[in-house]
Amino acid sequence: MEAKAIAKYVRMSPVKVKPVTDLIRGKNLDEALAILKFTPGKGAELVEKVVMSAKANAENNHDMDVSKLYVADAYANQGPTMKRWRAGAQGRASIILKRSSHIGVTLKER
């Protein structure tokens, strides 16, 4: 049995979020939340929010024991990229890529 939570179209590059998901993959739920709480950066806050949502899904929807949960999978895939431009040198246009992510967490019981 597993509980999932996914945050889609998060306005942060997956390059910034992936190292945070690597930190918590395979850890117990309490340990993962402690790591996320003391990891600096906005990426940790976003992943923590998704982990808390997956915890609530496990508790309320699947009747799982919260003390036995661990992070089975955590990922940050690339979402759609918004393309914008800015005036560049000598009348050119410089492209700005505003990237987004899909952050997902899966919890399972030990």
C-alpha positions, 0 to 999 in steps of 0.5 A, a space after each residue: 500500500 502506498 500514499 502519493 502526493 504531487 505538486 504540479 507546475 511549481 515555479 522553480 527549476 527542477 535543477 534546484 529541487 532534485 538535490 532536496 528530493 535526493 536527500 530524503 529518498 529512502 528515509 523514515 518520515 520523521 527523519 525526512 521532515 527533520 532534514 527538510 526543516 533544516 535544509 535552507 532554500 525554497 526547494 526544501 519548503 516546497 518538498 516539505 509541503 508535498 511530503 506533508 500532503 502525502 502523509 495526510 493522504 496516507 493517514 486519512 485516505 489509506 488508514 496507514 500507520 504514520 509511525 511506520 511510513 518511509 519515503 519510498 520515492 521522491 522526484 522533481 520532473 521538469 514541467 512546461 517552460 514559459 518563454 519570455 524575452 528581454 531587450 538585448 544588445 544591438 537591438 537583439 532579443 535575449 530569451 528568458 526561460 522560466 522553468 517549472 517542476 512537477 514534485 512528487 512523493 510516495 510513502 510506504 509502510 515498512 
